[in-house]
Amino acid sequence: MGLTEMSETTDIADQLTWIAVDWGSSNLRAWGLDQHDQVIAQASSDKGMLSLKADEYEAELLRLVGDWLPTTDTTKVMVCGMAGARQGWLEAAYLPVPTRLDQLSQGAVTPTLTGDQLGVYLLPGLSQTRGTATHFDVMRGEETQLAGLVADSPDFTGLACLPGTHAKWATLEAGAVSGFSTYLTGELYQLLANQSVLKHSVLSPSAARDDLNDAACREAFISAVSEINQAPETFSSRLFGLRAQDLLDGRLPAGDTRGAVLAARLSGLAIGLELSGACRECPSDKPIMLIGNQALSQRYTLALNTIGYQTQHVDGDTAVLAGLRLAHRALK
């Protein structure tokens, strides 16, 4: 380690107050924060839950943040995500909804550690059981992003969507999650594009570019969203129609552009089907809050605008950090 690196490490250790961690299935991200809750260091690793055994978490976390730690005192670490899953570091049992998002830390668990440098708190997820108007569902990690919404607005009320492989839609009432639904939209798209007969027609997800910047792709996406929103029961039929269109529609462009247009249509059908369920009883006069990365949130914004809804957007990293800050404050 050079003199500059040593100086930077010493500066971090002198300022560090606590550490925030988002530990997912495939990777983990850590942020070091000072007494004012400002980020002074950050690091990431590809050692997510799927690649670790329960007794390997502490060592991996120390490998990632060990250089930040002061030589005295124990540093608190707030962790959200899959580290608290049953197959993770230590299970943090789901909290049943309705749950206030400023009280997540009440369900945190503390794994036994071999050293005393860290004091780790694993935050719980949320669960929902079947009722008159609800069905079985769970989330783990997204609840902390939702908590980021109420960090500055404790009585936030509205509908929030977290797009992704498994998109979450949560109803918030006065700072509490009263109910939520999960849609397998992202995973469904991947399966259809990679493993169904449609793989012969659409540009593969790994090869696809930001296609909605292309006018033809944008029109194909918007048209698909509108069509399926009006007649969601035709979803399966329209999927095969996409393959038939590839074989018969002479108006389609050639080459990769053709595959990109059909991929945009498939995306529109999948997201449109999700919206037909998630927005079924949603008033159109109040914006829907999107939490996630910009590209996917822009795609959902276009889809929601197509069927008459407005949106607001919060960056996913910003939200998770705000949620972890809220949980940390609640421990004090």
N, C-alpha and C positions, 0 to 999 in steps of 0.2 A: 504494500500500500504506500503510495507516494505521500509527500507532505501535504499537498492540497487535499487529497482524499481524507487524510487523517484529520485535517482541520475541519472539513465539512462534516465528518462523522461526529467530532467533538461538539460542534455547534448544534447538531441535531439532538444529541444526548442531553445537552444543557437545556434545550428548549422543550423537549418532548414531555407531554403530559399524559397522553393516552394514544391508543392505536385503534383504528377502525378497519374492519376486514369484511369483505364480501367473498364468501367461499362457495363457489359453484360446483357443479358436477365435473367440469372440465378444466377449470382454472381458479385461481384466487388472486385477489387484489387487496393490497394493504396501503393504508394512508397513515402517516404519523402526524399528530395534531398537537399544537401548543396550548397554553392555558386560555387562549382566546378562541379555541376551536378552529384555528386556521391551519391548513395543510402545509407542513414543512418538509415532508418527504413522502415518496410513494414508490411502490414496487409491485411486481406481479410475477406469477409463476404458473406453469402449466400443470401443477400438481393439484388437480381438483379431487373431489370425493371419489371419483371412479378409479383413481390411481393410488389411493392411500388406504392403509389399514388403520384401525383406531389408534394403535400405539405409535403411529408415524406422524401424526398431526403436529405434535409439539415440536419435534425436530425440524419439520418443514417450515413451521412458522418462525422458529428461531433462526433458521438458515436465511430466511427472507428479511427479517427485521432485526436480527441480533446486533448489527452494527449501530442501530439507532439507540439502543437501550442504555440508560444510565448505569453506572457501576453499583449504585445503591438504590434502594427502594424497589417496590414491585410496580410494574406498569400495567394498568388496566387495558384489556383488549376486548372490544365489543365485536362480536362476530355474527353476521347473518348468513342465511343460505344453507347449503346442504351439509355443512359440518355438523349441524344440529339434527340431521336426519337419523333414522333408526340404523342405517348402515354407515353412518358417518363417525365423527369423533365421539360424541355422546348424544343420545336422543334428548332433544328439547321438545317435550310433548306439545302437540298442537293446542292452541287456545280456541275454543268454540266461539263462533260468532253468535251474537254481536260482541265485538271487542273494541275497546277504545285504543286507538293507535298510539297514544302517549303512555300506555301502560304495558307495552310489550316486554319491557325489562322485568316485569313481575313474574314472567314465565321463564326467565333465563335459567340455564343450568351451568354449573362450574365443573369442568372436568378436573380430575386429579392430575397434577403435573409432577414431573420428576425434579424440577428446579423451582426457584422462587423469584425468577426474574419477571414472570408474567402472571397476571391474574385474569383468566379468560372467562368471558360470559358468552354463552351460546344462546342466541335469541330463538324463540319459538316461531313456528308457522301458524297458520290459521286453518280451521276445519269447519265444515258445514255438513250437517246430517240431513237426511230426507225429511221433509215436512210438507205441509199443504202446498206451499209455493216454492219449495227448494228441493235440491237433490244433493247427494253425497259429493263432496268436493274438498280439495285441499290446496293450499299454496305454501311455499317455503322460500323466502327471499323477497318475493313481491310485496309482502306485508310491510317490509322495511322501506321500500320505495314509496308505498302509500303513506307511511308515517311521515315521509319527507314532505308530503302535501300539507299535513296539519302542523308541521313544525312552526310555521309562521302564521297559520290560520287554524287555531285549535278547534274551531267550530265548523270546519269545512264540510259542506254538504254538496253532493253531486255524484255524477257517474264518471268513473275513471276506467280507462282501458290501458293495459300494458301489452302491446303487441309483441309477438315472439313465436318461438316454436309451439308453445302452448300459451295462447293469448288469454289473459285474465281480464275479466270485467267485474268491477267491484262497485257496489252502491255504498256511499258514505253518508252518514247522517250525524251531524254535529260532532265530527271528529272520530266517529266509530264506524267500523265496517259492519253493516247489517246483513249483507249477503253478497255472494259472488258466483261467477260461472267461469269455467275454463273451456276454451275451444281449441281443438287440435289442428288449427288451420295451417300453421307453418309445417308441422310434420306431415299433414295430409298432402300439402302441395309437394313436398319432397318425395313422398311415396309415389304419388301419381306421375310426377315428372321423371322419376328415375326407375320405377319398377312396374309401371302399368303399360298398356299398349300406347299410351300417350308419349312415352319416351321416344317413339319414332318420329314424333311431330314437333315437340317443343324443344327449344334450346335448353340444355341441361342447366340446373341451378348453378353449378360450378363454373359454367362458361358464360352465363348471362351477365350482361352489363346493366348499368342503370337505365333500363329500357324506357322508363316513363318520360325521359327527356326527348324521346323520339315521338313525333306526332302520331304516326301510325300505331305505335305501341300504346300510347296514351289513350287514343280513341278506342282501341280494342279493350283496354282495361276498363274504361268508363262504361262502355257499352255492356260488358259482361256484368259489372256490378249492378247496373240498372235492371238488366234482364232478370237476374237471379233474385234480386230484391222483390220484384213484382211477382215472381213465380218460383219460390224456393223449392217446391215439390218437383221441379223439372231438373234439378241439379245433376242427377246421374245421367239423364238423357242428354243434357247439354255437354257433359264431359265427352261422351262418345261422339257427339256432333262436332266437337273440336277436331277429332281424328278424321272424321269424314270431310270437314272443311279443308283440311290439309290435302286430301286426295282429290277434291273436286273443284275447289274455288280458284279459278284462274286469275282472280284479282289480287291474290296474295303475292308479295314479293318473293324473290328467290333467295336461296342460300341461308346464311345465318340470320338475316333480317326476317325471313319467313318464320324461322324457329323462335325468334325473339317476340314477334307479334303474337304468335300462338301461345307462348309462355306468358305474355302479359294478359291474354284472355283467360288462361287457366288461373292466374293469380287473382284476376277480377272475380271469377266464379267462386273461388274458395273464400276470399275475403267478403264478397257480397253475401254468400250463404251465412257466414258468421254474423254479419251485421243484421241480416233479416231476423235472427233470433235475439241478438244482444240488444237491438234497438226497438224491439217490437212494442214495448210500452214506455219508451223514452220520449219525453216531451222535446219537441224540436226547437223550443225557444231558449234553451240553456245549453251552452257549449259543453262538449264532452272533453274531459281532461285526458290527454295522451301522455304516457310516461315511457320513454324509451329512446333509442338512438334516432338521429335525425332522419336517415333515409327511410326506415320503416315507418316512422311516424308521419312522414310526408305522404307515403303511400296510403296509409289509413286516413289521413286528412282528405286526400283526393276522393277516396271511396265514400267517406262520410259526407263530404260536400255534394257528391253526386246524388245522394238520397235526401238531401235537405238539412244536414246537421253541420254546425260550426264546431271548431275544435280550439283547444289551447294545448300547448306543449311544454313539458318539463323534461329536460335531459335526464336519462336514466342514472348516470353517475352522480349528477347533482342531487337527484332524489334520494338515492341510497345513502349518500353521505349525510344529507340532512336528517334522514331517518335514524342513522346510527348516532348522530349528535344528540337527537332527542332522547334516544334510549340511554345514552351515557349520562345525560343531565338527570334523568329520572333515578339513576343509581345513587346520586350524591345525597 
